[in-house]
Amino acid sequence: MSASIVTTGAIVLMVGAITGSGQGGAAAAGTAEPYHPVPLTWAACPTPPVARPGEPQPQRLECAKLMVPLDYAKPHGETIQVALVRVRATDQPHRLGSLVFNFGGPGASGVDAFTGGAAAQFAKLGTRYDLVSFDPRGVGRSSPVTCVDDNSKDALTAMDASPDDAGERAAFRAASKAFIEGCEKRSGKVLPYVGTVSAARDLDVLRAALGERKLNYFGFSYGTWLGAGYAHLFPANVGRVVLDGAVDTKLDPVPFFLGQAAGFQRALGDYSRWAAQQQGAKTTKDAVTAKIAALLDGLDGKPLATDSGRELTQRLGEAGVLAALYSKAAWPLLAQAIERATAGDGTILLALADALFQRSPDGHYTNYLDVSGAIYCASTPQRYTERDIAKALPAFKKASPVFGPTLAWRPMSCTGWPVEGDENAHRVDAPGAPPIVVIGNTGDPATPYSWAPALAKQLGSGVLLTLKGEGHGAYPTGDACIQRAVDGYLLNGAVPANGTTCPGTH
């Protein structure tokens, strides 16, 4: 669906380094019998966080395992483990409770996020909250979905994802079929139960296991969908909830990815304007965009060499550009990557693509590519044909001449999926829930701004907060106005006025 906030953070960190829902969910929705969790046992995490140069030592992390039903329709049946991580509140006498995070994806590891240092950006909230994150079911350490090995992922991420002739379409179909068969063979038991509805039920089990009467929650990107789904299922248990980088859950896959196409094209234009304004640039916004479009188009027939020995293909080149558009902090790196690629060296663009796909330098991938599609396909019932894509393709090309052809094929990722999507995952109305703060960033490429007011309206209790800025999400940009509003709400219960706008900095 989109890169997680965690991945976006990893891309930003590269700037300095490189320059110097299924049937199980539907059944669960009708379950009346409660599930009572086993008490949590917290202990030191096996992988402690490492301080980056110049940063203070990270706080001590604790980890635990939460037992949840595989199928909520059978609460006394088979269970699975959900991996948890926690940073204890620093001001224990004034502790407010636990604040649970989800960093999106779908498929982002919350445990990896905290062990990678992400908790540090929430230090103010961590004075009075225990900061808690988790790997949702199917992700990372929580009964992970696995589909194919690392070599296969290298091939998948490099292959043409915008097929424009019979041979490329046949290769696309074959690769999709092999991937789906791998998922079914290796993870068939859990595939029906990794959707948004089941994950939302896990959140309520987590709330109870933490000893909290209400769930305080901070969700980013796909985490806004998960949080909204929780509010729908458990409106009486909603505490202070913030949904940043909001998803319009009512969108079918074609309009969803069409919206992303337009969002990334707009972000590319904003980057191009910035690049043309840099000292000594001697170019124009349109010329910068045309240069990038020509570079990516050329990769279709002639990949570029890189320092690693791997080739930068068109798909990897597009992914590298997309990755940098998630954060304005990465724009200088993108400028350098484009210059290097224009000179025949695709190394930096490939590194950006690897960050997006969560591939480490040793060639190992997380299970992000495996599980992101599994969660999305289990959470949406629509399935498409190549004829559907051909019909939609002109609209995608109009929305984004650069990224549209690839994003037009994304809805095909669930075609042939062995699990039916759960339409209940799209129900997020939450009558009776307290105010839920929904944040949109006007320059967000992955979750376009229009999705934020849509989600706020769907919830019924949504309070819209807007940032006039760039990048995916608002709070992670460090904007002082946004952080004051969010911190004031979470720490003091001060609900921002609906429609509050933060001017941002440009």
N, C-alpha and C positions, 0 to 999 in steps of 0.2 A: 504493500500500500504506500508506505512512505518510510523514509529513514527515521530512526528513532532519535529522540533528543540526545541519547547517549552517543549514537553514531555521529551526530552533528558536532558534539563536543570533541570527539576524537579527530574529526576533520579540522577543527579549529586548532587543536594542539599540533597538527602537522605543519602549520604555517612556519613556526620557528624551527622545527626539526628539519624540514626539507631545505629551507633557505639557509641555512648555516646550521464454532457454533453448530453443530450438527444435530442429528436425530436424538442423541443423548441430551443435548441442551433442551430440545423441545419437550422431551419427556420430563426433564427436571423441572421445567417451568410449572408443571401441574402437581409437583410433589408437595404434600401438605405436612408430612412427617419431618420434624426437625432433625438435624444431625448435630450431635454434641461432640466437639473436638476433644482430643486428648490434650492435656496440659503441655505447654511448650517447655522445652529444656534448652536454655541458651548457653552457648559456650563460645570460646574464642574461635574466630573463623580460621579455617585451614590456610587460606590465602590472604594474609594481611595486606592492607594497602601500602603503597610505596610513595613516599613524598617526592614530588618533582623538585628539580633544582630551584632553590630560592624560596620554596614554600615551607610552612611549618609542618611539623610531624602530624600525620593524620590522627584523628581520634580512634580510639580502640573500637573495633567492630565486633559484634557478637552475631553468631549464626544459629539457626534452629531449623527444624523440619516440622511442617504442619501436615498432619494426615487429613485427607479429604476423600470423599467417595469418588471413585472413578465415574460412577453413574448416579446422579442424585435421585433417580427414580428407584434406586436400590441402596438406600443409605446405610444398610448393614451388610452390604456386599463388599466387593473388592475395593481397597483404598489405594491411593497414590500419595506421594510426598510432594509438597510444595516447599521449595527452598526459600528461607527468609534471611534477611540481614538487618541489623539494627545498630544505630548509634544512640546511646542514652542521652537524654536531656542534660545539659551542663548545669542548669539551675534547677536541681531536683526539688527544692522546697516550693518552687512556683510552677512545677510541672503541670501542663494542661492535659497530657495524655499522649497518645500515639498519633503520628501523622504518616499515612501510608502513601507511597509513591508508585506510579506506573509511568515508565518512560516511553511507551508507545511501540511503534513498529508496524503492525503487531509482531511480537517476537523478540523484543528487547529484553535483555537480562538485567533485572534490577540488582541482582547480586554483583554482577560484573561492574555495574555502574558505580556502586558504593565502594567496592574494592579498588576501582580505578580512580577514586577520589571525587566522584560527582557529589557526594554529600557535602563537600566543603562549600559549594555555592549556596547551600541552604543553612549556613551556620547561624544566622539570626533566628530562623525558625527552630533550630536545634537547641536554642537556649531553654525553651520551655516545652518542646515536644521531643519524645523519642522518635527519631526519624527511622522509618521502617520501609524496606523495599523487598521485592520478591521476584522470583522467576515464575511467571504464570505457568499453569499446566501446559506441558508440551515444550517449554522453553528451557534451555540451559541445563540446570540441575534438577528440573521438575518433570520426571518421566519424559525426557526429550523425544520429540519427533525426529526421526532420521530417515532420509530418503536415498541419498547417493553419497559417494565418497568425495574426497577433496579433488581428485583428478577430474571426476565428472563435473564438479562445480566449476572448475577452471574452464572446461569445455562449454558449459552452459552460459557462463557469464561472458564468454568471448564470442559466442555464436550470433548470427544476424537475428535480431529480435524484431525487425520490420521487414519481413519477407516480401519481395516484390516480383517474384517470378515463380513458376511451378516448382523448380528445383529447391528454392529456398523455403517455399511453403511446405514441401514434403519433409525437408530436414527439420523444420519447426515442429511439425506434427510428430515426427519420430522422437525428437528430444522430449517433447511434452509427455508423450506416452510413456517413455522410459522412466522419466522422473516420477510420474504418478504411480507406475507399477512398483518403483522402488519404495515409495511412501507406504503403499499398501502392504508390501512384503515385509518391511522392517518395522512398521509402526501401525499396522492395521487395527490393533486392539484399542489404541488410544485416539485414533483419528476422529471417531464420532463424538468425542467428549472434550475437544480442545476449543470449542467455540466460545463466543462472548458470554452467552447465558451461563454456562457452567463456570467460567472464570469469575463472573459477577457473584455467583453463589459462594465461590471460594472466598471472596472478599468478606462476605458476612461471617463465614466460619472463622476467618482470620480476626475479624473484629471481636468476636466472642472469645477466641483464644487469647487475645491480648488483654482481655478483661475490660473492654471499652463498651459503654452503653451506646455510643454513637460512633460512626465511622467518619473520621477526619481524613480527607483524601486530597492528593494533588496529582492530577493526571495530565499527561502531555500527549498531543497527537492522537494516535489510536487509544491512548489511555483516557481521552475524553469520552470516547464511545463506551469504553468499559465502565467508567464512572457514571455516565448517564444511564447505562443499563442497570447498574446497581441501584440508582435512585428510583428507577421504575419498579424494580422488584421489591425494594425495601425502603420506601419513602420515610417510614417512621424511624428508621435507623440512621438517617442521613445527619451528619454533623456539619462541620465546616468543610465545604468541598470547593475546590478550584479546578477548572477545566481549561487548559491553556493549549492553543493551537487546535481549535474545535473542529470536529468532524460533523458534517451534516449526515446523520445516520439514515435519512430517508432516501438518499441517492442510490439508484441502481448502479452497477459497475460502469456502464458506458458513460453516463453523465458525471460520475465520480472522477473517472480518469480524464474525461474531457475538461473538467474543471482544473485538474492538475496540469494538463497540457497548457491551458491558458495562463495558469499561475507561474509556471516555469518560464514561459515565453516572456511574461511581464518582468519576471526577475532578471532574465537575461538582458532585457532592455535597460533595466535599472543599472545592472552591472556595466553594460556597454556605455551608458551615459557617464558613469563614474570613471571608467577607464579613459574615455576621451577627454576628461577634464584633468587628468594627471599631468604633472609638469613634463613638458617635452613630448607629449603624446602625438601632437600634430595629426590628429585624425578626428573622426566624427562618430557619434553613437551608431549610426547606421553602418558605417564602415567596419566598426568593431564587430557588430553582430554578423555582418556578411562574411567577415574573415573567419569567425568561428563556424558558421554554417558551411563554408567552403572546406574548412579543415575536416569537419566531421563527414561531410559528403565524400571527400577523397579517401577516407579510411575504409569506405565500403569495398573498394577494390584494391587498396594498397595500404595494409596495416603498417604501423611504424615500429621500428626497433626500440628496445628499452635496455636499460642497464642490466636488468634481471635475465635477459634472454627471452622473455615472453614478449609477444607482439601486442601492440595496442590496436585492437580492432575497432570498428565503428561503434559497436555496443559499449565497449569499455571506454572509448573516448567520450561518448555521450554521458556515460555514468560518471566519469570524472568531472565533466562540466556541471552536471546536476548536483554532484556532491558539494562542490564549492558554492553553489547558489543557495544552499541551506543556511549559510551564515555570512553576513557582510565581512566578518573578520577574515574569511577565507578568500576574499576577492583579490588581495595582492598576490596570493599564491596562484590563483587562477590565471592572473595576468602573466605570471612567470611561466606557468604550464603551457599556455597558448604560444608564447614566444618560443619556448623550447620545442614544442611540437611542430610549429611552423618551420623550424630549422631542421626537422627530421628526427627529433628525440622525444619519444612519448613517455619517458620515465615518470615525470611528475603527474601527468594525467592518469597514468596507470596506478600510481600510489593513491590518488584520490578515489579512483574507482574501487580499489581494494578496501579502502576505509568504508565506503558505502556498502559493499557486499560483506563486510566483516571478515576479510581475509588477512591473516597475519603474515609477516615477511617470510616465515618458514613454510608457507603454503597451506597452513591449516585454517579452516573456516570454523566459525561458530555454527550452531544449527539454525541461525537466523533465516537463511534461504530455505531451509526445509520447512520450518514451522510457520513462517509469515503467511505463506499461501494456505497452509492447512487451517490456520485460524480464520483467515478471511473466507475461504471456501465453505467452512463449517458455519459461517455467520451470515451468509447471503444465499438465497435460493436460486438466483438467476444463473442460467447457463447459456452460452452463446455459440453460434456457428460461424464459420468463415464468411458465409454470406452476410451475416449480421455485421461483421467487422468491415467488409467491403462497403456496405451501405453507410457505415458511420465514418469511414476514413476521410472523406472530403471535409467533414466538420472538424476533425482532428487536425488536418493539415492547415485549415484556415485558422484554428485557434493557436497552433504552434507549428510553423513551417519547419522548425528545427527538431522539436521533440515529439510532435504529433504522431508521425508514422509509427514510432515505437510504442508510445502510450496507447495508441489505438488497439494494439494487439494484447494489452494487459488483461482485458476482460476474458480472453480465451484461457487464462491460467486455470480456471475452475472447470473448463469443459472436460468431461470424462472423469471428474473427481469421484471417488467411490462413496462419498458421504453426501447426503442431501443437505443443502443449506437450511438453516433455521430462520424462518421469517420473524420469529419472536425476538431475535437479536436486534431488530430495527425498531422495536418499541421502546421509547425512552421517556414517554410522558410520565411525570411524577407528581400527580396531584397530592397536595398536603405536605410535600417536602419543604424544608426551609429554604431560604435563598441560596442559590448555587451560582458562584461567580464564573462566568464564561468569558474567555479572553480571545480576541482576534487581533492579528497583526496585519495591517493593510498591505504589507509587502511580502506576506507569507506565500512561498511558492507551492508548498506541499499540501497545506490546508488553507485554501484561499479564504480571504476575509469574509466573504458572504456566508460561509458556513457557520461562523460564530453567531450572528443574529438568528440564523435558522435553528441552531441547536438551542439557543436560549429560549426561543419561542416554543420549540417542541417540548422542552422540559416543563414549561408553564411557570416554573419558579426561577428561571434563569435571569441573572443580572449581567448585562453586557458591559464589558470593559474593553476599550479599544486602544491599541498602540499604532501610531502612524510611524511605522518603522520598516526595517528590512529583516529578512531571515525567518526561519521556522520557529514558531513560538514567540512568546513575549518576555516572560520572566527570565529565561536564560540569556537574553541579550544584555542584561545588566541595566536596563533602563530604570532610572531612579524613581520615576513617577509610578511605573507599574509595580515595582518592588515595594514601594510605600503602601500602595493600595492593597496588594496581596498580603503583605506582612501585617498591616493593620487589621485586615479581616481575620486572618488565621490566628493571630496572637491576641487580638482585643475584641473580635466579634464585630468590628466596624464595617458594615456592608457598604461598599461603594455605591454611589447613586447610579441607577440604571442609565446607561448611555455615556458614562464617564469616558473621556478621551484623553490619552496622553500624547503630547505632540511629538515625542521622539526627537532624535537628532539626525540630520541628513548631511 
